[in-house]
Amino acid sequence: MRLLRKAALRDPLLVAAFDGWNDAGEAASGAVAELARQWRAQPFAEVDPEEFVDFTETRPEVVSTPDGGRRIGWPVTSLSIATAPGLGRDVVLLRGPEPQLRWPTYCDTVVGLARGIGIGEVVLLGAYLSEVTHHRAVPLSGTATAAARLDALGIEPSQYEGPTGIVGVLGEVFAAAGVPVTSVWASVPCYSLPVSPKASLALLRVTGLLLGGGVDDGELADLAEEYERRMDELVADDDGVAAYVARLEEMEGSGDDLSGEGLAEEIERFLRRRP
């Protein structure tokens, strides 16, 4: 952990998202990036990637500098401080790549820093590919140490069982440390374009509700409209995608849900139709 500057915070809350497995359509990381942009968040700490990242999987990048030079940008976990308008408290924004190595140590490092600066609540954001169509409102699900928080927001409690990512592990470690955690996940269509501003917007809005205000739709509302238009074009231009979406719309209209096995079969049919 490397501190960039000292921070004196007012009743701080942590909002976190990770690139990679937990971030279908870059929805979760996109929501945190929008919060950082709106609130002009200032970096104050980094988690050194040396112990936690396999650089053959998450590679450093060469970036240009303002003076015309070049430098290596390492895949660090960055923590920034933001003051949300009208909230009367500070928000710490965490974003970084999902680590490949030493997850328990990584989580202990993040939780130790959070407790050291007085974090009293945590919001974790994630997104996953699902059997939903792009026309419908983005389905949200989640978990919370205080289940009433989900009920108040109308968020469906997650029933997922299976492999998990760093979001799930970090949430459990925070909860074990006595820090209240709310984890919210957006569903992104399996046939989605690589970036889904619509899902980012849904996560941004629910984060604003969890914080009690201070969040605008910002640029994401316009980007979400453009995303839907491009998705319509994608479906119209590809018979295989169109057939897959029609099947999903049929199930959505009937109220049927795909089982895990049924979803796998539908995705396999969809992929076989692709060139």
Order of alpha helices (4+ residues) and beta strands (2+ residues): beta-beta-alpha-beta-beta-beta-beta-beta-alpha-beta-beta-alpha-beta-alpha-beta-alpha-alpha-alpha-alpha
